[in-house]
């Protein structure tokens, strides 16, 4: 099984999710599809590996925030794996968005404040703006497009690739574990956690995670999930960073 980070994400002020390609048992699996602005870069990164968007079999959305699902519609042959709770909650949210006729979608903004315990105002504005830009995808969520595969609990995509629930950042947040993954043809196989926003960046792996809590739907559950993942996994791809080795004896540096 091969694993490659196609696009490395970034944190504030311009949120871009990491996009990871996992190739296992003749299946091409993307974990998150990134910000819609990065569509061209994503297609080129796939081309560098001899692939087109039509070759992708599965796109896993760790969650349905705009910076993680902006390019799903590029992959017309893929199934869209998503946490069941996220799928339902986002369908309800988009329904409310369409019914909101207040200036600047003020009612939608208020709904976001109610659902996120510590969300900052700039992120509320960003969500409303980016939902508008990505409404074609979110309408597919609202319509319960048949390509979506909502999962609840552990779910295996192949014998080597596991989806597991990692709630807190959102109620239905999921992460992916690539068991026995190589990052190049000669590399030693490793168990790699593709965390999504259950773990945000390399910096917040070793520092107080307060900034991550700004975006959590459930801060207590988020902290519990974060602690559990850091205990159980050494090799981690955070939602907005590259592959990190968290071993205490080694620096947190980019791995090949």
C-alpha positions in Angstrom: 0.0 0.0 0.0 1.3 3.4 -1.0 0.4 6.7 0.7 1.2 10.2 -0.6 0.3 13.6 0.6 -0.9 15.3 -2.6 -1.6 18.7 -1.2 -0.2 19.9 2.2 -2.8 22.0 4.0 -2.4 25.2 5.9 -3.9 26.8 9.0 -5.1 30.3 9.8 -5.7 32.7 8.2 -6.3 30.8 5.0 -7.6 27.3 5.8 -6.7 24.6 3.3 -7.0 21.0 4.2 -4.4 18.4 3.4 -5.3 16.0 0.7 -3.9 12.4 1.0 -3.9 9.6 -1.6 -3.9 6.0 -0.4 -3.5 3.3 -2.9 -4.5 -0.1 -1.5 -5.6 -3.3 -3.2 -6.2 -1.7 -6.6 -8.3 1.1 -5.1 -7.4 4.8 -5.2 -8.6 6.5 -2.1 -8.5 10.2 -1.4 -8.8 11.5 2.2 -10.4 15.0 1.9 -10.6 16.9 -1.4 -9.3 20.3 -0.2 -10.4 23.9 -0.8 -12.2 24.5 -4.1 -9.5 27.0 -5.1 -7.0 24.1 -5.2 -8.8 22.1 -7.9 -6.1 22.7 -10.5 -3.3 21.8 -8.1 -5.0 18.6 -7.1 -5.6 17.5 -10.7 -1.9 18.1 -11.4 -0.8 16.2 -8.3 -2.8 13.2 -9.4 -1.4 13.5 -13.0 2.1 13.3 -11.5 1.1 9.9 -10.2 -0.4 8.7 -13.4 -4.0 9.3 -12.4 -6.9 11.3 -13.4 -9.9 12.3 -11.3 -11.9 9.5 -13.0 -9.4 7.0 -11.5 -10.4 7.8 -7.9 -12.6 5.1 -6.4 -13.3 6.6 -3.0 -13.2 10.1 -1.5 -13.4 10.2 2.3 -14.6 13.4 3.9 -13.2 13.5 7.4 -16.0 16.1 7.8 -18.0 18.4 5.6 -16.3 21.8 6.3 -15.7 23.7 3.1 -11.9 23.4 3.3 -12.1 19.6 3.3 -14.7 18.9 0.6 -14.3 21.7 -2.0 -13.4 19.3 -4.8 -15.5 16.2 -4.3 -17.4 16.8 -7.5 -14.3 16.4 -9.6 -14.4 12.7 -8.8 -17.5 11.6 -10.7 -16.8 7.8 -10.4 -16.1 7.9 -6.7 -18.1 7.0 -3.6 -18.1 9.7 -1.0 -17.6 8.3 2.4 -18.7 10.5 5.3 -19.6 10.3 8.9 -23.4 9.6 9.2 -24.0 12.3 11.8 -22.1 14.9 9.7 -24.1 13.9 6.6 -27.5 14.4 8.4 -26.4 17.6 10.2 -25.1 19.2 7.1 -28.2 18.3 5.1 -30.3 20.1 7.7 -27.9 23.0 7.7 -28.1 23.5 4.0 -31.8 23.3 4.1 -31.8 26.1 6.7 -29.3 28.0 4.5 -31.7 27.9 1.5 -34.6 29.0 3.7 -32.7 32.0 5.1 -33.7 35.2 3.3 -32.2 37.6 5.8 -29.5 40.1 4.7 -26.1 38.5 4.6 -27.6 35.2 5.7 -27.8 36.5 9.3 -30.0 33.6 10.4 -27.5 31.1 9.1 -24.7 32.8 11.0 -26.7 32.6 14.2 -27.3 28.9 13.6 -23.6 28.3 13.4 -23.0 30.2 16.6 -25.5 28.0 18.3 -23.9 24.8 17.1 -20.3 25.6 17.7 -19.4 26.2 21.3 -16.4 28.5 20.9 -16.4 29.5 17.2 -14.8 32.9 16.4 -16.7 35.4 14.3 -14.3 35.5 11.4 -14.9 31.7 10.9 -18.7 32.2 10.9 -18.3 34.7 8.1 -15.9 32.3 6.2 -18.3 29.4 6.5 -21.2 31.3 5.1 -19.1 32.7 2.2 -17.6 29.4 1.3 -20.9 27.5 1.5 -22.2 29.9 -1.1 -19.1 29.3 -3.3 -19.5 25.5 -3.0 -23.2 25.3 -3.0 -23.2 22.7 -5.9 -21.6 20.2 -3.6 -23.7 21.0 -0.6 -26.9 20.7 -2.6 -25.8 17.1 -3.3 -25.7 16.5 0.4 -29.2 18.1 0.8 -30.4 15.8 -2.0 -28.8 12.7 -0.4 -26.9 11.9 -3.6 -26.5 8.2 -4.0 -22.7 8.5 -4.2 -22.6 9.3 -0.4 -21.8 6.4 1.9 -22.6 7.5 5.5 -20.7 5.4 8.0 -21.2 5.0 11.8 -18.5 3.3 13.7 -15.4 1.5 12.3 -15.6 0.8 8.6 -13.0 -0.9 6.3 -12.4 0.4 2.8 -9.9 -2.4 2.0 -8.2 -5.0 4.2 -5.6 -2.3 5.0 -7.5 1.0 5.2 -9.8 1.6 8.1 -12.2 4.5 8.8 -12.9 5.2 12.4 -15.0 7.7 14.3 -13.1 10.6 15.9 -15.8 13.0 17.1 -15.5 16.4 18.7 -14.4 18.8 16.0 -17.8 17.8 14.5 -20.2 15.3 15.9 -19.6 12.9 13.0 -15.9 13.5 12.3 -14.0 10.5 11.0 -10.3 9.7 10.4 -8.5 7.1 8.4 -5.9 4.6 9.4 -3.6 3.3 6.7 -2.2 0.0 8.1 1.2 -1.1 6.7 1.5 2.0 4.5 4.6 2.9 2.6 5.4 6.5 1.6 7.6 5.4 -1.2 8.4 2.2 -3.1 11.2 1.3 -0.7 9.9 2.6 2.6 9.3 0.6 5.7 5.6 0.0 6.2 4.0 2.1 9.0 0.6 2.6 10.5 -0.3 6.1 9.6 -3.3 8.1 11.0 -4.8 10.5 8.6 -6.5 12.6 11.3 -8.5 15.3 9.6 -9.2 18.0 12.1 -9.3 15.6 15.0 -5.6 16.9 15.1 -5.1 20.2 13.4 -1.4 20.9 12.7 2.1 19.7 13.9 2.3 22.7 16.1 -0.8 21.8 18.0 0.4 18.2 18.5 2.9 19.5 21.0 1.3 22.6 22.3 -1.9 23.5 24.1 -4.8 22.7 21.6 -6.8 25.8 22.6 -6.8 27.2 19.1 -8.2 23.9 17.8 -11.0 24.2 20.3 -12.2 27.4 18.6 -13.7 25.2 15.9 -15.0 22.3 17.9 -18.7 21.5 18.1 -18.0 19.6 21.4 -14.9 20.8 23.2 -14.9 18.1 25.9 -15.3 15.3 23.3 -12.7 16.9 21.1 -10.2 16.9 23.9 -10.9 13.3 24.8 -10.5 12.2 21.1 -7.3 14.2 20.7 -5.7 12.6 23.8 -6.7 9.1 22.7 -5.2 9.6 19.2 -2.0 11.0 20.5 -1.6 8.0 22.8 -2.3 5.4 20.1 -0.6 6.7 17.0 3.0 7.7 16.3 2.8 8.6 12.6 0.1 11.2 12.0 -1.1 13.4 9.1 -3.0 16.3 10.8 -5.8 18.0 8.9 -3.7 21.0 7.9 -0.2 19.7 7.8 2.1 16.9 6.4 3.2 13.6 7.8 4.6 13.9 11.3 6.5 11.5 13.5 5.5 12.2 17.1 8.1 10.0 18.8 9.5 12.0 21.8 13.1 11.2 20.8 12.7 12.7 17.4 12.0 16.2 16.2 8.6 16.9 14.6 9.9 17.2 11.1 8.7 16.4 7.6 9.1 12.7 6.7 9.8 11.5 3.2 
